[in-house]
């Protein structure tokens, strides 16, 4: 380790010597001016360059040595750390040959290949120093003074006569302010006042993008900001953006899961809540409901607790470690809680968080007695999907790597994931005759047992044969044909077994208990084997090695889901009954098809808008009151602020007589109308091949 530190120092020393002329020579122009700020800026740049060089040498010096010195055998990284005995042996070998292989001159050459001298930077520093010197030492020329433009002075004086006063609502806590004409951003429901000074002449109208026209005079023109608009005064256009009041945001950081099951030896439960709002939080409460009992004897107890306010009106952070005695939770109880927060807006906005559940497990004996004594409806077990198991495993690996979690917590989470994997494995194992089908010994033992049973039956038939008195069953010539019946029975049995093997379905083997083809069974076996490997790794508290088999199981499941299937048409549709009084009358009123027209127009466009869009296609005169029609349509149909502001600018441009701006406004109106979309309309007429050929042949 001492040798690794020494070689690192040598490389870093060579890199500093390579960069030192740049740092010194680059400061000379600023010393020659002289310029204190310039010298300070150069010193700051040198410090930043030193930090970057230090970081680069720390991470790249091993690669530099491997690329320049073949004797390092691409093992320069071992000079820093060696974790195994073999690595330490290789490290010692490199230390022994290090001084003989890398000399100081060769080390400087290696560093020079990767660290530039930076001479162009010296030139840049000299040019900047010259520019600063020229700007500071140039003699002032009174004749070169440029007189202000009369037009610019008049415009500045005119703009200075308009003052905008902003009065935000009291609940925001924002103070009133004044400013000149320009782009503004105000809270919602802010009262905006345009005020003019005395003696102002000319056109003083304030044109808003929503069609309103305000004219300030002796009194200010006021408008309540409810939407973002474009406004202009004397040809100058500005934007007034309205920031809507956002509802409170509730974040529950503890517990981390929606449903938390406490351990048997747990003594409490933690709760941590964060509430944020853009202005202020008026009220925040914690609502808890305790459920006790089972079956029809469940009792609920509600409880509401206000969350204390903090010094910051915009946030409330609350956390508490509850004891089970404070929560009054007994074994088998469930606690449901959620948070409700309200802000201080003029119209208060109330937000409620999702409901979290904390469960305290019941003792196993009581659960067994209760299930044996009282009949209850068993709900179907909810299985976690393979993708969810992979996500839980990746989260467990990240928590074990990034944070220090207790060993008992890691074991508990790993065993829970293993249990989920086991349930999913047994679920898919049913399609192969339960999980015992994973082992081939069962199938072979089953076949052996079947053969043994057949042989035993033959033996019993043989012993049960009726022999005549005095005759020997195995003697030849005993007076009757002893072998002929057995031969016929064997032939009949073999023929029957052959027919069953060819056309039948053997239920003695576990894998033949289902009617799946061999390809599907192979995919199922692959999925079950992968699930079994993942479960073993999870139960061994090694979740990292469980990820590859989990992904293999997911791939097999996806392959099963994407296989070819047979789709059957549903026949459960029942048409509406026909009224008896209309049967056989020939009247079609009320007998229209129940089929809904696809992509039908929900509501027709106003005739004024259709006329406006048609007029904007050319240079013809626009309809009367077209600005009101366009402003109303844009305000109601364009919800995005940027789109609405752009459409309002287009309306003002067209009103000013811009012919080239008409297509832009027409496009915005079409966007709000939803035109330009492809509407698919199914044809109700069915044309058969015979009718098509008949039509093409030109039949009369």
Wavefront OBJ file of the C-alpha trace (Angstrom):
o trace
v 0.000 0.000 0.000
v 2.967 2.280 0.744
v 4.346 1.722 -2.754
v 0.963 2.565 -4.317
v 0.866 5.888 -2.483
v 4.420 6.659 -3.604
v 3.742 6.074 -7.319
v 0.567 8.200 -7.062
v 2.588 11.070 -5.603
v 5.152 10.750 -8.383
v 2.521 10.937 -11.101
v 0.798 13.900 -9.420
v 4.142 15.719 -9.032
v 4.909 15.232 -12.736
v 1.451 16.550 -13.702
v 1.912 19.675 -11.547
v 5.305 20.368 -13.086
v 3.729 20.043 -16.519
v 1.024 22.612 -15.706
v 3.106 25.010 -13.553
v 4.463 27.178 -16.432
v 0.907 27.898 -17.544
v -0.132 29.110 -14.110
v 2.924 31.362 -13.717
v 3.182 32.810 -17.238
v -0.581 33.431 -17.453
v -0.397 35.754 -14.419
v 2.378 37.944 -15.889
v 0.105 40.077 -18.162
v -2.140 40.956 -15.221
v 0.899 41.869 -13.116
v 2.179 44.087 -15.907
v -1.015 46.166 -16.265
v -1.428 46.003 -13.166
v -4.977 44.797 -12.495
v -6.066 43.435 -9.141
v -9.457 42.028 -10.293
v -7.839 40.403 -13.314
v -5.139 38.809 -11.194
v -7.775 37.570 -8.757
v -9.821 36.098 -11.618
v -6.723 34.350 -12.997
v -5.950 32.923 -9.556
v -9.496 31.557 -9.324
v -9.145 29.946 -12.732
v -5.833 28.372 -11.736
v -7.420 26.935 -8.585
v -10.230 25.429 -10.649
v -7.712 24.021 -13.139
v -5.725 22.532 -10.247
v -8.837 20.773 -8.887
v -9.723 19.361 -12.313
v -6.160 18.163 -12.852
v -6.115 16.519 -9.420
v -9.343 14.664 -10.124
v -8.172 13.575 -13.555
v -4.858 12.229 -12.281
v -6.602 10.379 -9.436
v -8.938 8.478 -11.774
v -6.767 8.062 -14.894
v -3.139 7.537 -13.839
v -3.464 3.733 -13.844
v -4.728 3.803 -17.428
v -1.825 6.056 -18.406
v 0.716 3.555 -17.066
v -1.026 0.544 -18.659
v -1.064 2.226 -22.069
v 2.577 3.391 -21.986
v 4.415 0.611 -20.131
v 3.861 -2.950 -21.423
v 5.715 -4.360 -18.392
v 2.763 -3.338 -16.204
v 0.711 -6.143 -17.848
v -2.476 -4.012 -17.668
v -2.407 -4.404 -13.887
v -1.595 -0.879 -12.756
v -4.876 -0.783 -10.851
v -3.395 -3.321 -8.419
v -0.903 -0.709 -7.262
v -3.728 1.010 -5.399
v -5.566 -1.935 -3.854
v -5.375 -5.726 -3.934
v -8.171 -7.704 -2.328
v -7.162 -11.335 -2.959
v -3.898 -13.240 -2.295
v -3.251 -13.567 -6.035
v -3.800 -9.846 -6.498
v -1.393 -9.063 -3.662
v 1.217 -11.348 -5.230
v 0.872 -9.529 -8.562
v 1.052 -6.213 -6.691
v 4.329 -7.186 -5.072
v 5.732 -8.186 -8.470
v 4.794 -4.788 -9.903
v 6.401 -2.967 -6.972
v 9.626 -4.908 -7.503
v 9.887 -3.935 -11.173
v 8.444 -0.416 -10.834
v 11.694 1.505 -10.268
v 13.519 -0.387 -12.992
v 10.770 0.079 -15.588
v 9.591 3.670 -14.999
v 12.242 6.344 -14.639
v 11.472 9.992 -13.754
v 12.127 11.102 -17.331
v 9.850 8.412 -18.729
v 7.156 9.339 -16.194
v 7.295 12.983 -17.358
v 6.895 11.817 -20.958
v 3.846 9.720 -20.020
v 2.244 12.668 -18.253
v 3.033 15.006 -21.167
v 1.000 12.789 -23.507
v -2.172 13.269 -21.460
v -1.734 16.730 -19.872
v -1.421 19.666 -22.252
v 0.870 22.620 -21.598
v -1.942 25.108 -22.199
v -0.057 27.700 -24.257
v -3.242 28.886 -26.093
v -4.690 29.782 -22.699
v -1.669 32.048 -22.073
v -2.429 33.839 -25.327
v -6.063 34.302 -24.310
v -4.977 35.706 -20.944
v -2.648 38.170 -22.639
v -5.358 39.328 -25.071
v -7.858 39.860 -22.241
v -5.276 41.790 -20.243
v -4.600 44.012 -23.258
v -8.296 44.713 -23.727
v -8.675 45.659 -20.084
v -5.637 47.926 -20.265
v -6.944 49.643 -23.416
v -10.381 50.188 -21.897
v -9.026 51.664 -18.683
v -6.296 53.886 -20.167
v -8.107 55.230 -23.265
v -8.352 59.073 -23.143
v -11.876 60.466 -23.075
v -12.883 62.408 -26.217
v -15.612 64.964 -25.665
v -16.324 65.312 -29.392
v -17.138 61.633 -29.603
v -20.089 61.981 -27.269
v -23.256 60.822 -29.012
v -26.335 62.886 -28.374
v -29.422 60.957 -27.369
v -31.941 60.272 -30.102
v -35.008 62.493 -29.974
v -37.257 59.581 -30.882
v -35.777 57.368 -28.193
v -36.066 60.105 -25.577
v -39.701 60.703 -26.471
v -40.481 57.017 -26.303
v -38.766 56.654 -22.934
v -40.635 59.641 -21.576
v -43.918 58.286 -22.848
v -43.345 54.840 -21.379
v -42.319 56.358 -18.088
v -45.760 57.992 -17.810
v -47.514 54.609 -17.417
v -47.358 52.919 -14.041
v -48.655 49.439 -13.265
v -49.761 48.741 -9.699
v -50.138 45.172 -8.529
v -52.253 44.300 -5.492
v -52.087 40.526 -4.833
v -54.693 38.916 -2.557
v -54.059 39.213 1.150
v -53.814 35.457 1.712
v -50.713 35.224 -0.515
v -48.643 37.425 1.755
v -47.126 39.188 -1.287
v -46.754 42.930 -0.863
v -48.243 45.376 -3.401
v -45.754 46.715 -5.927
v -45.398 49.190 -8.776
v -43.522 48.819 -12.029
v -43.288 50.149 -15.540
v -44.624 48.514 -18.697
v -43.196 45.057 -19.289
v -43.836 41.377 -18.934
v -45.400 40.587 -15.559
v -46.082 37.485 -13.513
v -48.691 37.805 -10.766
v -50.636 35.454 -8.486
v -54.200 34.579 -9.332
v -56.891 37.142 -8.378
v -54.357 39.975 -8.347
v -55.848 43.440 -8.997
v -53.822 45.062 -11.786
v -54.110 48.864 -12.149
v -52.807 50.876 -15.115
v -52.296 54.496 -14.052
v -51.269 57.536 -16.128
v -49.706 60.768 -14.946
v -51.314 64.149 -15.531
v -50.777 65.856 -18.854
v -50.550 62.653 -20.871
v -52.022 62.908 -24.331
v -52.526 60.432 -27.149
v -54.009 56.975 -27.342
v -54.139 55.627 -23.798
v -56.209 52.496 -24.389
v -55.054 49.232 -22.823
v -55.970 46.359 -25.151
v -56.186 42.971 -23.460
v -55.840 39.728 -25.369
v -59.246 38.487 -24.220
v -60.993 41.306 -26.095
v -61.392 43.810 -23.257
v -60.320 47.423 -23.761
v -59.426 49.574 -20.739
v -58.829 53.313 -20.917
v -57.084 54.864 -17.937
v -57.594 58.558 -17.359
v -57.754 60.502 -14.179
v -58.490 57.218 -12.441
v -56.551 54.031 -12.915
v -57.969 51.210 -15.059
v -58.339 48.089 -12.948
v -58.596 44.458 -13.946
v -58.637 41.281 -11.838
v -56.138 38.757 -13.174
v -57.921 35.447 -13.633
v -56.098 34.225 -16.748
v -52.877 34.886 -18.622
v -53.354 37.536 -21.299
v -51.405 39.594 -23.795
v -51.855 43.347 -23.370
v -50.516 46.276 -25.357
v -50.405 50.030 -25.036
v -49.402 52.433 -27.813
v -48.097 49.625 -30.022
v -45.977 47.953 -27.318
v -47.062 44.398 -26.530
v -46.431 42.704 -23.190
v -47.442 39.507 -21.441
v -49.256 39.187 -18.137
v -48.913 35.650 -16.784
v -51.145 34.443 -13.975
v -49.814 31.833 -11.551
v -52.759 29.768 -10.269
v -52.983 28.793 -6.634
v -51.825 25.195 -6.254
v -53.463 22.803 -3.786
v -51.393 21.460 -0.885
v -49.072 18.516 -1.489
v -49.094 15.721 1.083
v -46.230 13.238 1.329
v -46.235 10.347 3.804
v -42.674 9.154 4.321
v -43.399 6.633 7.073
v -44.619 3.997 6.712
v -43.070 3.459 3.288
v -45.728 0.999 2.109
v -49.469 1.395 1.732
v -50.042 -1.747 3.828
v -47.548 -2.402 6.617
v -47.580 -5.609 8.639
v -45.930 -5.208 12.031
v -43.677 -7.903 13.395
v -44.889 -10.039 16.254
v -42.416 -8.463 18.684
v -43.074 -4.887 17.504
v -43.807 -2.353 20.219
v -44.784 0.650 18.110
v -45.360 2.157 14.682
v -43.766 5.239 13.109
v -45.574 7.973 11.171
v -43.906 10.834 9.273
v -45.829 13.398 7.222
v -44.741 16.342 5.045
v -47.192 18.977 3.770
v -46.241 21.741 1.309
v -48.194 24.675 -0.127
v -47.276 27.640 -2.288
v -48.599 30.243 0.194
v -49.832 28.920 3.531
v -51.462 25.887 5.147
v -54.528 26.771 7.164
v -55.412 23.394 8.653
v -54.006 19.872 8.604
v -55.474 16.880 10.412
v -54.639 13.214 10.837
v -57.607 10.855 10.679
v -57.242 7.354 12.156
v -59.719 4.479 12.214
v -59.115 1.384 14.346
v -60.801 -1.854 13.223
v -61.151 -4.623 15.806
v -62.778 -8.016 15.494
v -63.548 -10.302 12.566
v -66.492 -11.492 10.577
v -69.677 -9.620 11.456
v -68.315 -8.507 14.828
v -66.029 -5.759 13.524
v -66.017 -2.498 15.466
v -64.578 0.747 14.144
v -63.238 3.591 16.271
v -62.567 6.956 14.602
v -60.059 9.468 15.844
v -59.019 12.884 14.515
v -55.901 14.765 15.546
v -54.734 18.211 14.274
v -51.141 18.466 13.071
v -49.207 21.298 14.729
v -48.119 24.301 12.674
v -44.485 25.217 12.154
v -42.626 28.499 11.886
v -42.898 28.334 8.100
v -46.462 28.879 6.906
v -45.792 27.015 3.659
v -44.823 23.680 5.217
v -45.644 21.352 8.051
v -43.390 18.464 9.009
v -44.653 16.049 11.635
v -43.388 12.695 12.808
v -44.061 10.514 15.809
v -43.148 7.071 17.050
v -46.440 5.703 18.333
v -46.540 2.978 20.917
v -49.144 0.265 20.469
v -50.653 1.284 23.794
v -51.214 4.847 22.520
v -52.821 3.512 19.362
v -54.847 1.040 21.491
v -53.945 -1.732 19.029
v -54.350 -5.332 20.107
v -53.281 -8.480 18.232
v -55.380 -8.822 15.086
v -56.334 -5.114 14.851
v -55.931 -2.902 11.795
v -55.324 0.852 11.804
v -56.301 2.976 8.800
v -55.099 6.576 8.607
v -54.967 9.418 6.110
v -54.079 13.125 6.166
v -56.289 16.010 5.103
v -54.886 19.509 4.469
v -56.515 22.841 3.552
v -54.783 25.960 2.267
v -55.662 29.615 2.939
v -56.905 30.568 -0.541
v -60.001 32.691 -1.060
v -61.723 29.454 -2.054
v -59.947 26.967 0.227
v -58.614 23.864 -1.482
v -58.725 20.647 0.513
v -56.551 17.641 -0.381
v -56.682 14.173 1.119
v -53.838 11.666 1.007
v -54.229 7.948 0.202
v -55.252 5.686 3.071
v -52.439 3.728 4.714
v -52.987 0.530 6.687
v -51.018 -0.743 9.690
v -51.723 -4.328 10.728
v -50.826 -6.119 13.917
v -50.777 -9.884 13.344
v -52.910 -12.136 15.510
v -51.465 -15.164 17.337
v -51.530 -18.334 15.255
v -53.496 -20.359 17.843
v -56.282 -17.806 18.046
v -56.439 -17.601 14.276
v -56.761 -21.415 14.007
v -59.435 -21.590 16.718
v -61.392 -18.784 15.125
v -61.243 -20.360 11.687
v -62.300 -23.728 13.095
v -65.140 -22.368 15.220
v -66.698 -19.780 12.904
v -67.392 -20.297 9.209
v -66.253 -17.357 7.105
v -66.066 -16.450 3.468
v -62.528 -16.991 2.180
v -61.378 -14.321 -0.223
v -59.266 -15.382 -3.192
v -55.567 -14.969 -2.535
v -54.000 -12.070 -4.362
v -50.759 -13.107 -6.021
v -47.950 -10.723 -6.832
v -46.831 -10.790 -10.426
v -43.329 -11.755 -11.485
v -42.619 -8.166 -12.496
v -43.562 -6.957 -9.007
v -41.279 -9.576 -7.468
v -38.401 -8.304 -9.638
v -39.103 -4.708 -8.579
v -39.167 -5.694 -4.886
v -35.898 -7.604 -5.276
v -34.169 -4.682 -6.995
v -35.385 -2.321 -4.266
v -34.066 -4.686 -1.570
v -30.663 -4.866 -3.292
v -30.515 -1.069 -3.559
v -31.459 -0.644 0.123
v -28.868 -3.200 1.241
v -26.215 -1.472 -0.847
v -27.030 2.205 -0.286
v -28.440 2.317 3.229
v -27.552 0.461 6.355
v -30.595 -1.636 7.188
v -30.721 -4.098 10.017
v -29.984 -7.741 9.280
v -33.360 -8.821 10.656
v -35.146 -6.356 8.361
v -33.210 -7.584 5.328
v -34.001 -11.190 6.224
v -37.678 -10.379 6.755
v -38.040 -8.602 3.401
v -36.129 -11.324 1.555
v -38.320 -14.039 3.063
v -41.467 -12.116 2.141
v -40.347 -11.891 -1.469
v -39.474 -15.596 -1.364
v -42.968 -16.396 -0.103
v -44.486 -14.383 -2.945
v -42.278 -16.249 -5.409
v -43.320 -19.573 -3.883
v -47.022 -18.747 -4.188
v -46.570 -17.731 -7.816
v -44.562 -20.898 -8.482
v -47.273 -23.107 -7.000
v -49.871 -21.223 -9.018
v -48.100 -21.995 -12.283
v -47.222 -25.476 -11.030
v -50.890 -26.437 -11.124
v -50.693 -26.435 -14.903
v -48.074 -29.191 -14.741
v -49.692 -31.323 -12.065
v -48.444 -29.340 -9.051
v -44.822 -28.588 -8.240
v -43.785 -32.271 -7.957
v -43.636 -32.335 -11.739
v -40.341 -30.464 -11.561
v -38.508 -33.705 -10.711
v -38.201 -36.521 -13.215
v -37.892 -39.179 -10.450
v -41.590 -38.958 -9.727
v -42.487 -39.737 -13.311
v -40.091 -42.684 -13.470
v -41.234 -44.043 -10.102
v -44.835 -43.726 -11.254
v -44.130 -45.736 -14.376
v -42.263 -48.339 -12.348
v -45.159 -48.598 -9.916
v -47.608 -49.055 -12.759
v -45.533 -51.863 -14.246
v -45.255 -53.524 -10.861
v -48.989 -53.330 -10.366
v -49.598 -54.897 -13.763
v -47.237 -57.756 -12.928
v -48.969 -58.334 -9.624
v -52.328 -58.559 -11.319
v -50.982 -61.162 -13.676
v -49.685 -63.176 -10.770
v -53.010 -63.086 -9.016
v -54.790 -64.213 -12.155
v -52.378 -67.038 -12.455
v -52.918 -68.214 -8.896
v -56.658 -67.936 -9.189
v -56.805 -70.350 -12.137
v -59.023 -73.339 -11.502
v -57.059 -76.577 -11.880
v -58.565 -80.066 -11.843
v -57.831 -82.287 -8.837
v -54.694 -84.283 -9.239
v -53.447 -82.209 -12.077
v -50.273 -80.190 -11.818
v -50.597 -76.650 -12.935
v -47.186 -76.551 -14.645
v -46.983 -79.990 -16.141
v -47.185 -80.426 -19.845
v -50.093 -82.436 -21.074
v -52.221 -81.781 -18.021
v -55.434 -82.236 -19.953
v -56.436 -78.659 -20.863
v -54.952 -75.710 -22.702
v -53.262 -73.727 -19.886
v -51.279 -71.268 -22.018
v -53.929 -70.308 -24.522
v -56.137 -68.196 -22.180
v -53.117 -66.350 -20.743
v -51.856 -65.626 -24.211
v -55.203 -64.241 -25.264
v -55.430 -62.095 -22.137
v -51.938 -60.714 -22.670
v -52.709 -59.967 -26.293
v -55.950 -58.210 -25.384
v -54.200 -56.233 -22.635
v -51.336 -55.191 -24.903
v -53.732 -54.146 -27.639
v -55.821 -52.144 -25.174
v -52.749 -50.448 -23.724
v -51.530 -49.631 -27.233
v -54.865 -47.978 -28.059
v -54.794 -45.992 -24.826
v -51.229 -44.808 -25.447
v -52.133 -43.771 -28.972
v -55.487 -42.073 -28.456
v -55.939 -41.809 -24.689
v -54.751 -39.437 -21.994
v -52.707 -40.982 -19.179
v -53.600 -39.505 -15.784
v -51.057 -41.537 -13.810
v -48.266 -39.075 -14.630
v -48.402 -35.603 -13.123
v -47.361 -33.828 -16.301
v -50.140 -35.548 -18.270
v -52.831 -34.185 -15.942
v -53.296 -31.243 -18.292
v -54.104 -31.044 -21.985
v -51.179 -28.772 -22.967
v -48.872 -29.504 -25.856
v -45.245 -30.407 -25.316
v -43.966 -26.928 -26.325
v -46.109 -25.231 -23.704
v -44.986 -27.734 -21.069
v -41.339 -27.004 -21.826
v -41.879 -23.289 -21.342
v -43.763 -23.967 -18.083
v -40.939 -26.203 -16.823
v -38.404 -23.475 -17.627
v -40.452 -20.887 -15.747
v -40.908 -23.134 -12.697
v -37.214 -24.041 -12.546
v -36.271 -20.341 -12.713
v -38.798 -19.499 -9.969
v -37.414 -22.295 -7.809
v -33.823 -20.994 -8.227
v -34.936 -17.464 -7.372
v -36.781 -18.697 -4.283
v -33.718 -20.583 -3.047
v -31.518 -17.491 -3.386
v -34.075 -15.308 -1.617
v -34.402 -17.724 1.284
v -30.611 -17.746 1.532
v -30.741 -13.911 1.879
v -28.792 -13.455 -1.349
v -31.209 -11.346 -3.430
v -28.537 -10.331 -5.942
v -28.235 -13.873 -7.301
v -32.034 -14.160 -7.457
v -32.423 -11.479 -10.119
v -31.197 -13.508 -13.163
v -33.597 -16.436 -12.574
v -36.423 -13.978 -11.872
v -35.851 -12.336 -15.248
v -35.741 -15.770 -16.915
v -39.061 -16.635 -15.302
v -40.555 -13.349 -16.531
v -39.366 -14.054 -20.074
v -40.956 -17.518 -19.964
v -44.239 -16.094 -18.654
v -44.251 -13.466 -21.417
v -43.617 -16.201 -23.947
v -46.636 -18.081 -22.623
v -48.790 -14.946 -22.717
v -47.810 -14.151 -26.300
v -48.478 -17.645 -27.582
v -51.220 -18.322 -30.082
v -54.691 -18.571 -28.617
v -58.176 -19.274 -29.861
v -60.541 -16.348 -29.419
v -64.256 -17.056 -29.150
v -66.898 -14.436 -29.841
v -69.079 -13.499 -26.908
v -72.714 -14.522 -27.310
v -74.039 -12.915 -24.164
v -75.531 -9.857 -25.907
v -79.261 -9.532 -25.471
v -80.941 -7.024 -27.798
v -83.535 -4.706 -26.280
v -87.070 -6.088 -26.410
v -89.368 -4.776 -29.116
v -92.603 -3.205 -27.982
v -95.552 -5.439 -28.719
v -97.702 -2.592 -30.007
v -95.140 -1.898 -32.784
v -94.727 -5.438 -34.008
v -96.032 -6.133 -37.517
v -97.044 -2.465 -38.019
v -94.336 -1.463 -40.503
v -93.507 1.750 -38.605
v -89.775 2.582 -38.345
v -90.052 5.284 -35.681
v -87.998 4.260 -32.669
v -86.543 1.242 -34.477
v -83.201 2.815 -35.396
v -80.027 0.791 -35.146
v -78.442 0.619 -31.750
v -74.985 0.878 -33.315
v -73.291 4.143 -32.358
v -71.727 6.135 -35.150
v -67.931 5.992 -34.873
v -66.085 9.307 -34.478
v -69.335 11.215 -34.836
v -69.322 14.954 -34.244
v -70.359 15.659 -30.668
v -71.452 19.266 -31.059
v -71.592 21.311 -34.288
v -69.283 24.292 -34.658
v -70.874 27.732 -34.394
v -71.782 29.256 -37.703
v -69.892 32.454 -36.834
v -66.678 30.474 -36.335
v -67.125 28.609 -39.628
v -67.566 31.910 -41.441
v -64.490 33.366 -39.731
v -62.293 30.372 -40.637
v -63.501 30.567 -44.245
v -62.773 34.308 -44.406
v -59.276 33.849 -42.989
v -58.420 31.553 -45.903
v -58.102 34.560 -48.225
v -57.859 38.308 -48.179
v -61.591 38.992 -48.066
v -63.203 41.193 -45.444
v -63.727 39.552 -42.069
v -67.192 39.210 -40.551
v -68.478 41.767 -38.113
v -67.657 41.185 -34.458
v -65.076 38.607 -35.511
v -62.710 39.594 -32.674
v -65.332 38.732 -30.060
v -65.945 35.374 -31.728
v -62.222 34.588 -31.919
v -61.472 35.732 -28.354
v -64.343 33.750 -26.854
v -63.358 30.640 -28.791
v -59.678 30.866 -27.838
v -60.455 31.534 -24.172
v -62.805 28.541 -23.870
v -60.997 25.987 -26.071
v -57.264 26.592 -25.563
v -56.370 25.573 -22.021
v -52.589 25.837 -22.286
v -51.275 29.308 -21.377
v -48.606 29.413 -24.081
v -51.031 28.414 -26.810
v -53.646 30.881 -25.620
v -51.132 33.753 -25.505
v -49.871 32.934 -29.005
v -53.445 32.870 -30.323
v -54.159 36.250 -28.698
v -51.070 37.733 -30.367
v -52.313 36.402 -33.706
v -55.723 38.033 -33.148
v -54.094 41.392 -32.445
v -51.872 41.061 -35.531
v -54.860 40.326 -37.775
v -56.736 43.245 -36.245
v -53.786 45.489 -37.169
v -54.218 44.486 -40.817
v -51.489 41.814 -41.149
v -52.531 39.634 -44.098
v -49.672 37.162 -43.584
v -50.885 36.537 -40.012
v -54.271 35.203 -41.115
v -53.096 31.587 -41.660
v -51.591 31.606 -38.166
v -54.885 32.662 -36.579
v -56.779 30.179 -38.738
v -54.488 27.388 -37.522
v -55.098 28.309 -33.881
v -58.861 28.357 -34.418
v -58.707 24.955 -36.093
v -56.629 23.647 -33.191
v -59.285 24.736 -30.725
v -62.018 23.250 -32.900
v -60.250 19.888 -33.125
v -60.251 19.967 -36.924
v -57.528 18.319 -38.937
v -57.932 14.992 -37.153
v -58.567 11.848 -39.143
v -62.097 10.597 -38.460
v -62.681 6.894 -39.066
v -66.216 6.144 -40.138
v -67.278 2.561 -40.663
v -69.415 1.854 -43.697
v -72.788 0.238 -43.007
v -72.937 -1.272 -46.522
v -71.450 -4.711 -47.046
v -70.335 -5.542 -50.582
v -69.917 -9.198 -51.429
v -67.406 -10.453 -54.038
v -70.314 -11.418 -56.320
v -71.773 -7.891 -56.193
v -68.346 -6.359 -56.794
v -67.713 -8.493 -59.898
v -71.242 -7.797 -61.094
v -70.646 -4.044 -60.756
v -67.232 -4.182 -62.460
v -68.640 -6.165 -65.349
v -71.068 -3.310 -66.030
v -74.246 -5.285 -65.534
v -77.491 -3.443 -66.404
l 1 2 3 4 5 6 7 8 9 10 11 12 13 14 15 16 17 18 19 20 21 22 23 24 25 26 27 28 29 30 31 32 33 34 35 36 37 38 39 40 41 42 43 44 45 46 47 48 49 50 51 52 53 54 55 56 57 58 59 60 61 62 63 64 65 66 67 68 69 70 71 72 73 74 75 76 77 78 79 80 81 82 83 84 85 86 87 88 89 90 91 92 93 94 95 96 97 98 99 100 101 102 103 104 105 106 107 108 109 110 111 112 113 114 115 116 117 118 119 120 121 122 123 124 125 126 127 128 129 130 131 132 133 134 135 136 137 138 139 140 141 142 143 144 145 146 147 148 149 150 151 152 153 154 155 156 157 158 159 160 161 162 163 164 165 166 167 168 169 170 171 172 173 174 175 176 177 178 179 180 181 182 183 184 185 186 187 188 189 190 191 192 193 194 195 196 197 198 199 200 201 202 203 204 205 206 207 208 209 210 211 212 213 214 215 216 217 218 219 220 221 222 223 224 225 226 227 228 229 230 231 232 233 234 235 236 237 238 239 240 241 242 243 244 245 246 247 248 249 250 251 252 253 254 255 256 257 258 259 260 261 262 263 264 265 266 267 268 269 270 271 272 273 274 275 276 277 278 279 280 281 282 283 284 285 286 287 288 289 290 291 292 293 294 295 296 297 298 299 300 301 302 303 304 305 306 307 308 309 310 311 312 313 314 315 316 317 318 319 320 321 322 323 324 325 326 327 328 329 330 331 332 333 334 335 336 337 338 339 340 341 342 343 344 345 346 347 348 349 350 351 352 353 354 355 356 357 358 359 360 361 362 363 364 365 366 367 368 369 370 371 372 373 374 375 376 377 378 379 380 381 382 383 384 385 386 387 388 389 390 391 392 393 394 395 396 397 398 399 400 401 402 403 404 405 406 407 408 409 410 411 412 413 414 415 416 417 418 419 420 421 422 423 424 425 426 427 428 429 430 431 432 433 434 435 436 437 438 439 440 441 442 443 444 445 446 447 448 449 450 451 452 453 454 455 456 457 458 459 460 461 462 463 464 465 466 467 468 469 470 471 472 473 474 475 476 477 478 479 480 481 482 483 484 485 486 487 488 489 490 491 492 493 494 495 496 497 498 499 500 501 502 503 504 505 506 507 508 509 510 511 512 513 514 515 516 517 518 519 520 521 522 523 524 525 526 527 528 529 530 531 532 533 534 535 536 537 538 539 540 541 542 543 544 545 546 547 548 549 550 551 552 553 554 555 556 557 558 559 560 561 562 563 564 565 566 567 568 569 570 571 572 573 574 575 576 577 578 579 580 581 582 583 584 585 586 587 588 589 590 591 592 593 594 595 596 597 598 599 600 601 602 603 604 605 606 607 608 609 610 611 612 613 614 615 616 617 618 619 620 621 622 623 624 625 626 627 628 629 630 631 632 633 634 635 636 637 638 639 640 641 642 643 644 645 646 647 648 649 650 651 652 653 654 655 656 657 658 659 660 661 662 663 664 665 666 667 668 669 670 671 672 673 674 675 676 677 678 679 680 681 682 683 684 685 686 687 688 689 690 691 692 693 694 695 696 697 698 699 700
